[in-house]
Amino acid sequence: MLDPYWFDLRSALLGLVPLALIYFYTRWFHVPYEERAVKFAWPRPEEIESSWKGQLLDKPSLNAHKDDPKLLSGRAASSSSASYITCYAPASAQLLDVVPSLTAQEIRDRIGRAVSAQKGFRHSDWTRRRRVLRSLLEWTVDEAEPLAKIASRDSGKTLVDAAFGEILTTCEKLRWTIANAEAALAPDYRSTNLLLAHKVSKVVYEPLGVVAAIVSWNYPFHNLISPIIAALATGNAIVVKPSENVAWSSLIFVQGIRDCLAACGEDPELVQVVITLPESVEGLTGDARLKHITFIGSEEVGKKVAIKGAEAGTPVLLELGGKDPVILCPSADLSAFADTWMRAVFQVRLASFPLAFLVVDRSLTRIDIQSGGQNCIGAERFIVHSSLYADFTDMMAARIKALKRGDVLSPESADQQIDVGAMVTDRLFDRLEGLIAQAVEGGARCLVGGRRASDRHGHYFEPTLLVDVAPDMEIAQEEIFAPVMTVMRYDALEEAVRLANGTRYGLGASVFGKDRADCRSSNADYFAPMPLDFGVFYLNQALPFGGAKASGNAGRFAGPEGLRSLCNLKAVTEDRLHGWVQTSIPPLLAYPIKSGRGAWAFVSGLITFVYGRDWRQRARGIWQLISAR
């Protein structure tokens, strides 16, 4: 027979279940009516269809129109610009569009529009901001495939790469921002002291005004929308300058975001896009109306942006290149992590397949999703213990040889698995082939690839395995941003750490081994060390992101730190009981001072009373205060 006590207790606990469900629903799932997502019309471009037949360019480049002026006919928008940018698909060499490069004056005009729009958004409440962000999230989820295809068409990446690197990370950025931005930017109350016991001290975060983002081409959707999300969440307007290599997709993405703003009742001028060639970009970086610039790109260009920003008095956050190492400890499990290492070199930021820990058969988690190594936190140096070296290089050689290249959006690829997409440009192919040849001359061995692919249209470089690389070789020191796995040998963990830290970069790093102590002792001096994984930390948008050493400055984007960097931090001190208790000046300290000796005795007593080492000294301080004349 059941004990009545336990029966009643169980009934009471079961009675709490509906209440708990209601709580969790209202806390995590219920969305107030005013914040619900707004749907909006968004035309999908015909160029993303596999049946699309664009004009084939013989020698595709950004200035291809100069060789064939007919490309301008009926394509270039009206503009005062004398320069144009040829947009084409790097995987197929098909023409997408020809767009004008904005002049410095046109850039300044767009900044002016953003300044005007931000005045009406500056004091927006969280209901308005979250409605915009929720609408963007719903749009990204509903239009995931078209958005991925646009990114793929313009950058050459595969669709699965786009799904992970573009869509998944953007959805998480929006989810985290919707759930946490208000708390991250809430007034931060600080402790006070005895002298200010009647005051309340806090830090408040206010919008800067108009911010800018100059972003790279390797993730055309995510890199563009990510700073826009942060800017809108913090009450700012933003001017985005994407790479001219992905001008076509950037214009489409920004138009969708502006349509979202309009549908939500906000001014679409809050988001401006600037498509321009390098000769006019100082119209953006040198404008003092910008209150912050985020730069994602190469070290060389980033330094120029920082210098120009300094001249205008604008703070610049730099996220630059990397030469990320992967250390394989003697206990590393080659069979368990071979898929991860392939992805680390050739594909997107996210290394671990979501919920992979639920899969018993690890082979089921294998998905080849390639972006040609065009990833700032892609692994470029494998530092492998000598006991694993031969097995590792044999395993990687077989896998890399099996990779298939191609255009995932072409009709011919409909029934094929494409592993390796195109590179966005062939501008650096000569240098890349030269670095590999130079390394081979110095004693390295090129087991797979090593040169550009000549069997198809578009910009393809053969997936490459380069082993026996020495640390002083140029290819071991310079970021190559290409589908190349370089392998180095070591004998002692101290040597591995020295090799890992042996470049001027400091972005991401990984270490693999069954011995946790070895993994921890092998942590390199990098911004984001990762034991037993690669790049997965980027999926947690609560974490800041940035670089160390030549990979960036102390600034960070993402996480609360990223949001606060787009705010004006104000230190506010106000009366705790306004109008009742307030600061008053003691008569001995009132100007004009009547007694210098008395004033000093009072201040000295105050210091002794507040900061004295024990009660006796503090008692003497009180006596000084009382007896001061």
C-alpha positions in Angstrom: 0.0 0.0 0.0 1.3 3.5 -0.9 2.2 5.7 1.9 -0.3 8.6 1.9 2.5 11.1 2.5 4.4 10.0 -0.6 1.2 9.8 -2.6 0.3 13.4 -1.8 3.9 14.6 -2.4 3.9 12.9 -5.9 0.5 14.5 -6.7 1.9 17.9 -5.6 4.9 17.4 -7.8 2.8 16.3 -10.8 0.7 19.4 -10.2 3.7 21.5 -10.7 4.4 20.1 -14.2 1.8 22.3 -16.0 3.1 25.4 -14.1 6.7 24.5 -15.2 5.6 24.0 -18.8 3.9 27.4 -18.7 7.0 29.0 -17.2 9.3 27.6 -19.8 6.9 28.5 -22.6 6.6 32.1 -21.6 10.4 32.3 -20.8 11.8 30.7 -24.0 9.1 30.1 -26.6 6.4 32.8 -26.2 7.0 35.9 -28.3 5.0 39.0 -27.4 2.8 40.2 -30.3 4.7 43.4 -30.8 7.9 41.4 -31.3 6.7 38.8 -33.7 8.5 38.4 -37.0 7.2 40.2 -40.1 7.1 38.5 -43.4 8.2 40.5 -46.5 8.5 40.0 -50.2 11.9 39.0 -51.4 12.5 38.2 -55.1 14.9 35.3 -55.8 17.5 36.0 -58.5 17.3 33.7 -61.6 21.0 33.2 -61.5 20.8 30.7 -58.6 18.9 28.1 -60.8 21.0 25.3 -62.2 19.3 25.9 -65.6 20.6 29.5 -65.7 22.9 30.1 -68.6 25.1 33.2 -68.1 27.5 34.6 -70.6 30.8 32.8 -70.4 33.8 35.0 -69.9 37.0 33.9 -71.6 39.2 35.5 -69.0 37.1 36.2 -65.9 38.3 39.1 -63.7 36.8 42.1 -61.9 37.7 44.3 -64.8 36.7 42.0 -67.6 34.5 44.7 -69.0 37.6 46.7 -70.0 38.4 43.9 -72.5 34.8 43.8 -73.8 33.0 47.2 -73.5 29.8 45.5 -74.7 29.4 44.0 -71.2 28.4 47.5 -70.0 25.5 47.8 -72.4 22.2 47.6 -70.6 23.8 46.4 -67.3 25.6 49.2 -65.6 23.3 51.3 -63.4 23.3 55.0 -63.8 26.1 56.5 -61.8 28.6 59.3 -61.9 31.3 56.6 -61.6 33.8 56.1 -64.4 34.7 52.7 -63.0 32.8 49.4 -63.0 33.1 46.0 -61.4 32.5 42.8 -63.3 30.6 40.2 -61.2 31.0 36.6 -62.3 30.6 33.1 -60.9 34.1 31.9 -60.0 33.1 28.2 -60.4 31.8 28.6 -64.0 33.2 31.9 -65.3 29.7 33.1 -66.1 28.8 36.8 -66.0 26.5 37.8 -63.2 26.4 41.6 -63.6 28.4 44.7 -64.1 28.0 47.3 -61.3 29.3 50.8 -60.9 32.1 51.5 -58.4 30.9 54.3 -56.1 32.8 57.5 -56.0 34.0 59.1 -52.8 31.2 61.6 -53.0 28.6 58.9 -53.4 30.0 57.1 -50.4 29.8 60.3 -48.3 26.2 60.7 -49.4 25.3 57.3 -48.2 27.0 57.9 -44.8 24.8 61.0 -44.6 21.6 59.0 -45.2 22.7 56.6 -42.4 23.3 59.6 -40.0 19.8 60.9 -40.7 18.1 57.5 -40.3 19.9 56.7 -37.0 18.4 59.8 -35.3 15.0 58.1 -35.4 16.4 54.7 -34.3 18.8 55.8 -31.6 16.2 55.7 -28.8 14.4 52.6 -30.2 13.2 50.2 -27.5 14.0 46.5 -27.4 10.6 45.6 -28.8 11.4 47.4 -32.1 14.9 46.0 -32.3 13.9 42.4 -31.6 11.1 42.6 -34.1 13.6 43.4 -36.8 16.0 40.6 -35.6 13.2 38.0 -35.4 12.1 38.9 -38.9 15.7 38.5 -40.2 15.9 35.1 -38.4 12.7 33.9 -39.9 13.8 35.1 -43.4 17.1 33.3 -43.0 15.5 30.0 -42.0 12.7 30.2 -44.6 15.0 31.3 -47.4 18.0 29.2 -46.4 18.4 27.4 -49.7 18.1 30.5 -52.0 20.5 32.4 -49.7 23.0 29.5 -49.7 22.8 29.3 -53.5 23.4 33.0 -53.9 26.5 32.7 -51.7 27.6 29.6 -53.6 27.1 31.3 -57.0 29.1 34.3 -56.1 32.0 32.7 -54.1 32.3 29.2 -55.7 31.7 27.3 -52.5 29.5 24.2 -52.1 25.9 24.4 -50.8 26.7 22.4 -47.7 29.6 24.7 -47.0 27.2 27.6 -47.4 24.6 25.9 -45.1 27.2 25.6 -42.3 29.3 28.7 -42.7 26.6 31.1 -43.9 23.2 30.0 -42.7 23.8 28.1 -39.5 26.2 30.6 -38.0 23.9 33.5 -38.9 20.9 31.8 -37.3 22.8 31.3 -34.1 24.1 34.9 -34.2 20.5 36.1 -34.5 19.2 33.7 -31.8 21.8 34.7 -29.3 21.4 38.4 -30.0 17.6 38.2 -29.6 17.9 36.3 -26.3 20.8 38.2 -24.8 21.5 41.6 -26.2 19.2 43.5 -23.8 20.8 41.9 -20.8 24.3 42.5 -22.2 23.6 46.2 -22.7 21.6 46.7 -19.5 23.1 49.3 -17.1 26.0 47.7 -15.2 25.8 48.7 -11.5 29.2 49.1 -9.9 30.2 49.0 -6.2 31.0 52.2 -4.5 32.9 53.4 -1.4 32.3 55.0 1.9 32.9 58.5 0.6 30.2 58.0 -2.1 27.9 55.9 0.0 25.1 58.3 -0.8 25.6 57.8 -4.6 24.7 55.0 -7.1 27.3 54.3 -9.7 26.7 52.5 -13.0 27.9 52.1 -16.6 25.3 52.6 -19.3 25.7 51.6 -23.0 24.4 54.0 -25.6 24.5 53.8 -29.4 27.6 55.3 -31.1 25.7 56.6 -34.1 26.9 55.3 -37.5 29.3 52.4 -37.6 31.0 50.8 -40.6 32.1 47.2 -41.5 34.6 46.3 -44.2 34.2 42.6 -44.7 35.9 39.8 -46.6 34.5 37.7 -49.4 34.9 34.2 -48.1 31.5 34.2 -46.3 29.5 36.7 -48.4 26.2 36.4 -46.4 27.4 35.8 -42.9 30.3 38.3 -42.9 27.9 41.0 -44.2 24.9 40.4 -42.1 26.8 39.7 -38.8 27.9 43.3 -38.2 24.5 44.5 -39.4 22.8 42.4 -36.7 25.2 43.9 -34.0 24.6 47.4 -35.3 20.8 47.2 -35.2 20.8 45.5 -31.8 22.8 48.4 -30.4 20.7 51.1 -31.9 23.2 52.1 -34.6 23.0 52.6 -38.3 25.7 50.9 -40.4 27.6 51.3 -43.7 28.9 48.0 -45.0 31.7 47.7 -47.6 31.8 44.2 -48.9 34.6 42.9 -51.0 34.2 43.7 -54.7 34.7 40.0 -55.3 31.2 39.4 -54.0 29.5 42.6 -55.1 26.6 40.8 -56.8 25.5 38.8 -53.8 26.1 41.6 -51.3 23.7 43.9 -53.2 21.0 41.2 -53.1 21.5 40.4 -49.4 21.4 44.0 -48.4 18.3 44.7 -50.4 16.6 41.8 -48.5 17.7 43.3 -45.2 16.4 46.8 -46.2 13.1 45.2 -47.3 12.9 43.6 -43.8 13.5 47.0 -42.1 10.8 48.6 -44.2 8.3 45.8 -43.4 9.0 46.3 -39.7 8.3 50.0 -40.0 11.9 51.1 -39.7 13.9 53.3 -42.0 15.7 51.1 -44.6 18.4 53.8 -44.8 19.7 52.4 -41.5 21.7 49.9 -43.6 23.9 51.2 -46.4 26.0 49.2 -48.8 29.1 50.6 -50.5 30.4 48.8 -53.5 33.7 50.4 -54.6 37.2 49.8 -55.8 40.2 50.4 -53.5 40.9 53.9 -55.0 37.7 55.3 -53.6 37.5 53.4 -50.2 39.1 56.3 -48.3 35.8 58.1 -48.8 34.5 55.7 -46.2 37.5 55.1 -43.9 38.4 58.8 -43.7 34.9 60.0 -42.8 34.8 61.4 -39.3 31.1 60.8 -39.0 31.8 57.1 -38.6 32.2 56.2 -34.9 33.6 52.7 -35.3 35.0 50.5 -38.1 35.1 46.7 -38.1 37.6 45.3 -40.6 37.8 41.7 -41.6 40.4 40.9 -44.2 44.1 40.9 -44.9 46.9 42.2 -42.7 48.1 44.6 -45.4 44.8 46.2 -46.1 43.8 46.2 -42.4 46.9 48.4 -41.5 45.9 50.9 -44.1 42.3 51.1 -42.8 43.7 51.5 -39.2 45.9 54.3 -40.3 43.1 56.2 -42.1 40.8 55.6 -39.2 43.3 57.0 -36.8 43.6 60.1 -38.9 39.9 60.6 -38.7 39.7 59.7 -35.0 37.7 56.6 -35.6 38.4 53.4 -33.6 39.1 50.4 -35.8 38.7 46.7 -34.8 40.9 44.5 -36.9 40.3 40.8 -37.5 43.1 39.7 -39.8 44.7 36.5 -41.2 45.9 33.4 -39.4 48.3 30.6 -39.8 46.5 28.2 -37.4 48.4 25.2 -36.1 47.0 21.8 -35.3 49.1 19.8 -32.9 48.8 16.0 -32.9 50.0 14.6 -29.6 51.5 11.0 -29.5 48.1 9.8 -28.2 46.0 11.3 -30.9 43.4 9.0 -32.5 43.9 9.1 -36.2 40.8 7.2 -37.1 38.5 9.2 -34.8 39.5 12.7 -36.1 40.6 12.2 -39.7 37.3 13.8 -40.9 37.8 16.7 -38.6 41.3 17.4 -39.9 40.1 17.3 -43.5 37.4 19.8 -42.7 39.8 21.9 -40.8 41.9 22.5 -43.9 39.4 22.5 -46.7 36.1 23.7 -45.4 34.0 25.9 -43.1 34.4 27.3 -39.6 32.3 24.6 -38.0 34.2 21.4 -37.6 31.9 19.1 -35.5 28.8 17.9 -37.0 25.9 19.0 -34.8 24.8 16.3 -32.3 27.6 14.1 -33.5 28.0 12.7 -30.0 24.6 11.0 -30.5 25.9 9.0 -33.5 27.3 5.6 -32.6 29.0 5.0 -36.0 31.5 7.9 -36.3 31.7 7.3 -40.1 28.2 8.6 -40.4 29.4 12.1 -39.4 31.6 12.4 -42.4 30.6 15.2 -44.8 33.1 16.8 -47.2 32.1 20.4 -47.3 34.8 22.4 -49.0 35.5 26.1 -49.3 39.0 25.7 -50.8 40.7 26.6 -47.6 39.5 30.2 -47.8 38.8 30.5 -44.1 40.6 32.8 -41.6 40.6 30.1 -38.9 41.3 27.3 -41.3 44.1 24.9 -40.3 47.2 25.7 -42.3 49.9 23.8 -40.3 49.7 20.3 -39.0 52.4 19.6 -36.4 52.5 15.8 -36.1 54.4 13.6 -33.6 57.0 11.5 -35.3 55.3 8.3 -34.1 52.2 9.2 -36.1 53.8 10.9 -39.0 53.9 8.2 -41.6 50.3 6.9 -40.9 48.9 10.4 -40.8 50.5 11.5 -44.2 49.4 8.2 -45.9 45.8 8.6 -44.6 45.6 12.3 -45.7 47.1 11.6 -49.1 44.5 8.9 -49.9 41.6 11.2 -48.7 42.8 14.3 -50.5 43.3 12.4 -53.8 39.7 11.3 -53.7 38.3 14.8 -53.4 36.1 15.9 -56.4 36.1 19.4 -57.8 33.2 21.2 -59.5 30.4 23.8 -59.6 27.7 22.6 -57.3 25.1 24.7 -59.1 25.8 23.4 -62.6 23.3 20.9 -64.2 26.1 18.4 -64.6 26.6 18.3 -60.8 23.0 17.6 -59.9 23.6 13.9 -59.2 27.2 14.2 -58.0 28.9 14.9 -54.7 31.1 17.9 -55.1 33.8 18.1 -52.4 35.8 21.1 -53.6 34.4 24.4 -54.8 36.2 27.1 -56.7 38.4 29.8 -55.2 36.9 33.3 -55.5 39.8 34.5 -57.6 43.0 33.3 -59.3 44.9 36.4 -58.5 47.3 34.6 -56.1 47.7 31.4 -58.0 51.1 32.3 -59.3 52.3 33.1 -55.8 50.8 29.9 -54.4 52.4 27.7 -57.0 55.7 29.5 -56.4 55.5 28.9 -52.6 54.9 25.2 -53.1 57.7 24.9 -55.6 60.1 26.8 -53.3 59.2 24.5 -50.4 59.9 21.4 -52.6 63.2 22.9 -53.6 64.0 23.2 -49.9 63.3 19.6 -49.1 59.5 19.4 -48.7 57.5 16.7 -50.6 54.3 17.5 -52.5 52.3 14.2 -52.3 49.1 15.5 -53.9 48.2 18.5 -56.0 50.4 21.6 -55.9 49.1 23.5 -58.9 46.0 25.2 -60.4 43.5 23.0 -62.2 43.4 23.4 -66.0 40.6 21.0 -66.8 37.6 23.3 -66.3 36.4 26.9 -66.4 36.6 29.0 -63.3 39.2 29.3 -60.5 40.2 25.9 -59.2 43.3 24.9 -57.3 44.1 21.3 -56.7 43.7 20.1 -53.1 47.3 19.8 -52.0 49.3 17.8 -49.4 52.7 19.2 -48.7 54.8 17.3 -46.1 58.2 17.6 -44.5 57.8 21.3 -44.3 60.4 23.2 -42.4 59.4 26.0 -40.0 61.6 28.6 -41.8 60.0 28.0 -45.2 57.9 30.9 -46.5 54.8 28.7 -46.9 55.1 27.8 -43.2 55.1 31.5 -42.2 52.7 33.3 -44.5 48.9 32.8 -44.7 48.0 31.2 -48.0 44.2 31.0 -47.8 44.1 28.0 -50.1 43.3 24.2 -50.1 46.8 23.2 -49.0 47.6 21.0 -46.0 51.2 21.5 -44.8 52.6 18.9 -42.4 55.6 19.3 -40.0 57.2 16.7 -37.8 58.2 17.0 -34.1 59.5 14.7 -31.3 58.8 16.5 -28.0 55.7 18.5 -27.0 57.9 21.5 -26.1 59.1 21.5 -29.7 55.4 21.3 -31.0 54.4 24.4 -28.9 57.5 26.3 -30.2 56.5 25.5 -33.8 52.9 26.4 -33.1 54.0 29.8 -31.7 56.6 30.3 -34.4 54.7 32.7 -36.7 53.5 36.2 -36.2 49.9 35.2 -36.2 47.6 34.3 -33.3 44.1 33.4 -34.3 42.9 29.8 -33.8 44.7 26.6 -32.7 43.8 23.0 -32.1 45.4 20.1 -30.2 44.5 16.4 -30.3 45.4 13.6 -28.0 43.8 11.2 -25.5 45.9 12.5 -22.7 44.3 15.6 -21.4 47.4 16.8 -19.6 49.3 16.7 -22.9 46.5 18.7 -24.6 46.6 21.3 -22.0 50.4 21.6 -21.9 50.3 22.0 -25.7 48.0 25.0 -25.7 49.6 27.5 -28.0 49.7 31.2 -27.5 46.6 31.9 -29.6 43.3 33.7 -29.2 41.1 30.5 -29.5 42.9 27.3 -28.5 40.6 24.2 -29.0 41.3 20.8 -27.6 39.9 17.9 -29.7 38.1 20.1 -32.2 38.4 22.8 -34.8 36.6 26.1 -35.0 33.4 24.9 -33.3 33.6 27.8 -30.8 32.3 30.2 -33.5 28.9 28.5 -33.2 28.7 29.9 -29.7 28.0 33.5 -30.3 28.2 34.3 -26.6 32.0 34.1 -27.1 33.9 37.1 -28.4 35.9 36.7 -31.6 39.2 38.3 -32.7 42.9 37.8 -33.1 46.1 38.2 -31.2 49.5 39.3 -32.5 49.4 40.0 -36.3 45.9 38.4 -36.5 44.2 41.4 -35.0 44.1 43.9 -32.2 42.6 43.8 -28.7 39.1 44.5 -30.0 36.5 41.7 -30.3 33.3 41.2 -32.2 30.5 38.7 -31.2 29.4 38.1 -27.6 28.7 40.9 -25.1 32.1 42.3 -25.8 31.2 42.8 -29.5 28.0 44.5 -28.7 29.5 46.8 -26.1 32.3 47.8 -28.5 29.6 49.5 -30.7 28.4 51.5 -27.7 29.4 54.7 -26.0 30.2 53.6 -22.4 29.1 56.2 -19.9 30.0 56.2 -16.3 27.0 57.6 -14.4 27.0 58.6 -10.7 23.8 59.9 -9.2 22.3 60.5 -5.8 20.8 57.5 -4.1 18.1 59.6 -2.5 17.6 62.4 -5.0 16.8 65.7 -3.4 17.1 64.3 0.1 20.8 63.3 0.6 23.3 65.1 -1.6 27.0 66.1 -1.7 27.7 69.2 0.4 31.0 71.1 0.9 32.2 71.3 4.5 32.6 74.9 5.7 36.4 74.4 6.2 36.8 73.5 2.5 34.4 76.2 1.1 36.1 78.8 -1.1 37.5 81.2 -0.2 39.2 79.0 2.4 39.5 80.7 5.7 42.1 78.5 7.4 44.6 76.5 5.4 45.7 74.7 8.5 42.1 73.8 9.4 41.4 72.6 5.8 44.4 70.4 5.8 43.6 68.9 9.2 40.1 68.1 8.0 41.2 66.4 4.8 44.0 64.5 6.6 41.5 63.3 9.2 39.1 62.2 6.4 41.8 60.1 4.7 42.9 58.6 8.0 39.3 57.7 9.0 38.4 56.1 5.6 41.7 54.3 4.8 43.4 53.8 8.2 45.0 50.4 8.8 43.1 49.6 12.1 40.4 51.0 14.4 42.8 53.0 16.4 44.1 54.9 13.4 40.6 55.4 12.2 39.5 56.7 15.6 42.3 59.3 15.4 41.0 60.3 12.0 37.5 60.9 13.5 39.1 63.1 16.2 40.9 65.1 13.6 37.7 65.7 11.7 35.9 66.8 14.9 38.7 69.1 16.2 39.7 70.7 12.9 39.3 74.5 13.0 
